[in-house]
């Protein structure tokens, strides 16, 4: 990670991803607040450390902060700022100050996250998503007592798996992948048409962490493996398929 001031921003985005993958009922609402917090922190860090502006009391106000950012990042399309402003005024502020019972769709939160990360990437001339995913891998580790050795072959063929999560279960259980590229290579060898983008693979892993944990990252072997629950779910999927 190039800049020390990026560490807190990355950790905040990791927290948002972990929330989105949790079983908390209003996880997306909480994640929106974290994403917006990462955005404002990034704005102040950029102005202070990259542009060398001395921040004043006026920069504590959102409109002044964004106005200064726009003047320094004038290559960013106005539609990007409009998008951020929409989520801030119509979603984030409502969630934070008024509507604890509301939430938003998975698609909407990804749209907001991607927009925020685009601004951060542009400001710091970096790519934050790989840094977030790297930190997320570390956060997904589990106690070695839950380790299950990788076993070649299963009762269910990846081509016959009915959904993306089950296909990933088969891939992880079969090859113990270190990356999404190894997962996609497995799909190709097995004749399955599914190909995952890095963020899609990470999303599957994140959604099935915590109390619904199916996968864990083995720090010693440095690869993804199935937890006991993941193995049980995979065996159950194979049993269902054999009964069809």
C-alpha positions in Angstrom: 0.0 0.0 0.0 1.8 3.2 -1.2 0.4 5.9 1.1 -0.1 5.5 4.9 -3.2 7.7 4.7 -4.8 5.1 2.5 -4.8 2.4 5.2 -7.7 3.7 7.1 -9.7 4.3 3.9 -9.0 0.7 2.8 -10.0 -0.7 6.2 -13.3 1.2 6.1 -14.1 -0.2 2.6 -13.2 -3.7 3.9 -15.6 -3.2 6.7 -18.3 -2.3 4.3 -17.7 -5.4 2.2 -17.7 -7.6 5.3 -21.0 -6.0 6.4 -22.5 -6.7 2.9 -21.5 -10.3 3.3 -22.9 -10.8 6.8 -26.3 -12.0 8.0 -27.1 -8.6 9.7 -30.6 -7.7 8.5 -29.8 -4.0 7.7 -26.2 -4.7 6.6 -26.6 -2.6 3.4 -27.8 0.4 5.4 -24.7 0.2 7.6 -22.4 -0.4 4.7 -23.6 2.7 2.9 -22.7 4.8 6.0 -19.2 3.2 6.0 -18.7 3.7 2.3 -19.6 7.4 2.6 -17.3 7.7 5.6 -14.5 6.3 3.5 -15.3 8.8 0.7 -15.2 11.8 3.0 -12.0 10.6 4.7 -10.4 10.1 1.2 -11.4 13.6 0.2 -9.8 15.2 3.2 -6.7 13.0 2.9 -6.3 13.9 -0.8 -6.6 17.6 -0.2 -4.3 17.6 2.8 -1.6 15.1 1.6 -1.7 15.2 -2.2 -2.8 18.8 -3.0 -1.2 20.2 0.2 -4.2 22.3 1.2 -4.5 23.4 4.8 -8.0 22.3 5.7 -10.1 24.8 7.6 -13.4 24.8 9.4 -15.2 25.4 6.1 -14.1 21.9 4.8 -16.1 20.3 7.6 -19.1 21.2 5.5 -19.9 18.6 2.8 -20.7 21.1 0.1 -17.4 23.0 0.6 -15.4 19.8 0.7 -17.0 18.5 -2.6 -16.6 21.9 -4.2 -12.9 21.9 -3.5 -12.5 18.3 -4.7 -14.3 19.2 -8.0 -11.9 22.1 -8.6 -8.8 19.8 -8.1 -10.2 16.8 -10.0 -11.8 18.7 -12.9 -11.3 15.7 -15.2 -14.0 13.7 -13.4 -17.3 13.8 -15.2 -20.0 15.9 -13.4 -22.3 12.8 -13.5 -20.0 11.0 -11.1 -20.4 13.8 -8.5 -24.1 13.9 -9.2 -24.2 10.1 -8.4 -22.3 10.6 -5.1 -24.5 13.5 -4.2 -27.7 11.5 -4.9 -26.6 8.6 -2.6 -25.5 11.1 0.1 -28.6 13.2 0.2 -31.3 10.6 -0.6 -29.8 7.5 1.0 -26.9 8.0 3.4 -28.4 11.0 5.3 -31.8 9.4 5.5 -30.3 6.2 6.9 -28.0 7.9 9.3 -30.4 10.5 10.8 -33.9 9.2 10.3 -34.7 5.7 8.9 -33.0 2.9 10.9 -35.5 0.4 9.4 -34.7 1.1 5.8 -32.1 -0.5 3.5 -31.1 -0.6 -0.1 -30.6 -3.2 -2.8 -27.3 -5.0 -3.4 -27.1 -3.5 -6.8 -27.5 0.1 -5.5 -24.8 -0.3 -2.9 -22.4 -1.8 -5.5 -23.1 1.2 -7.7 -22.3 3.6 -4.9 -19.2 1.7 -3.9 -17.9 1.6 -7.4 -18.5 5.4 -7.8 -16.7 6.2 -4.6 -13.8 3.9 -5.4 -13.5 5.6 -8.9 -13.0 9.0 -7.3 -10.5 7.6 -4.8 -8.6 5.8 -7.6 -8.5 9.1 -9.6 -7.4 11.2 -6.6 -4.6 8.9 -5.4 -3.7 7.4 -8.8 -4.1 3.9 -7.6 -6.6 1.0 -7.6 -8.2 0.5 -4.2 -10.3 -2.6 -5.1 -7.3 -5.0 -5.2 -6.1 -3.6 -1.9 -9.5 -4.1 -0.4 -9.7 -7.6 -1.7 -6.2 -8.4 -0.3 -7.3 -7.2 3.1 -10.6 -9.0 2.8 -8.7 -12.3 2.3 -6.9 -11.8 5.6 -10.2 -11.0 7.3 -11.7 -14.2 6.0 -9.3 -16.5 7.8 -10.6 -18.9 10.4 -9.2 -21.0 13.2 -7.2 -24.0 12.0 -9.4 -26.3 14.1 -12.0 -25.8 11.4 -9.7 -26.8 8.6 -10.9 -29.5 6.2 -8.4 -31.1 3.8 -9.0 -30.6 0.1 -10.4 -33.7 -1.4 -10.4 -34.3 -5.2 -13.8 -35.1 -6.7 -17.3 -34.8 -5.3 -20.7 -36.3 -5.7 -21.8 -33.3 -7.7 -20.3 -32.2 -11.0 -19.7 -28.4 -11.4 -21.7 -28.4 -14.6 -24.7 -29.9 -12.8 -24.5 -27.3 -9.9 -27.6 -25.1 -9.9 -26.2 -21.9 -8.7 -23.0 -19.8 -8.6 -22.3 -20.5 -4.9 -22.4 -24.3 -5.3 -20.1 -24.0 -8.4 -17.6 -22.1 -6.3 -18.0 -24.7 -3.5 -17.1 -27.4 -6.0 -14.1 -25.4 -7.4 -12.7 -24.6 -3.9 -13.2 -28.1 -2.7 -11.5 -29.5 -5.8 -8.5 -27.4 -6.3 -8.0 -25.2 -3.2 -7.5 -22.1 -5.4 -5.2 -19.1 -4.6 -7.0 -16.8 -7.0 -10.1 -16.4 -9.2 -7.9 -17.4 -12.2 -7.5 -20.9 -10.8 -11.2 -21.1 -10.2 -11.9 -20.1 -13.8 -9.3 -22.6 -15.0 -11.1 -25.3 -13.1 -14.5 -24.3 -14.7 -12.8 -24.4 -18.1 -11.3 -27.9 -17.5 -14.7 -29.2 -16.3 -16.5 -27.8 -19.3 -18.6 -25.3 -17.4 -19.3 -21.9 -19.0 -19.1 -19.8 -15.8 -16.2 -17.3 -15.6 -16.0 -15.1 -12.5 -14.5 -11.6 -12.3 -12.3 -11.0 -9.2 -15.0 -8.9 -7.5 -17.6 -11.6 -8.2 -15.4 -14.3 -6.6 -14.7 -12.1 -3.6 -18.4 -11.3 -3.3 -19.3 -15.1 -3.0 -16.6 -15.5 -0.4 -17.7 -12.5 1.6 -21.4 -13.4 1.5 -20.7 -16.7 3.2 -18.5 -15.6 6.0 -19.3 -15.1 9.7 -22.2 -17.3 10.9 -22.8 -18.6 7.4 -19.1 -19.3 6.7 -18.5 -21.8 3.9 -14.9 -20.9 3.0 -11.8 -19.9 4.8 -8.3 -18.8 3.7 -5.5 -21.0 4.9 -2.6 -18.8 5.8 -0.1 -21.6 5.7 -1.0 -23.1 2.3 -2.1 -19.6 1.1 -5.2 -20.9 -0.6 -9.0 -21.0 -0.2 -10.5 -24.1 1.4 -13.9 -25.3 2.6 -14.9 -25.1 6.2 -16.8 -27.9 7.9 -20.1 -26.2 7.0 -18.9 -25.7 3.4 -18.1 -29.4 3.1 -21.4 -30.3 4.6 -23.3 -28.0 2.2 -21.3 -29.4 -0.8 -22.0 -33.0 0.2 -25.7 -32.1 0.6 -25.8 -30.6 -2.8 -24.3 -33.8 -4.2 -26.9 -35.8 -2.4 -29.7 -33.7 -3.8 -28.4 -34.1 -7.3 -28.2 -37.9 -7.0 -31.8 -38.0 -5.9 -33.1 -36.2 -9.0 
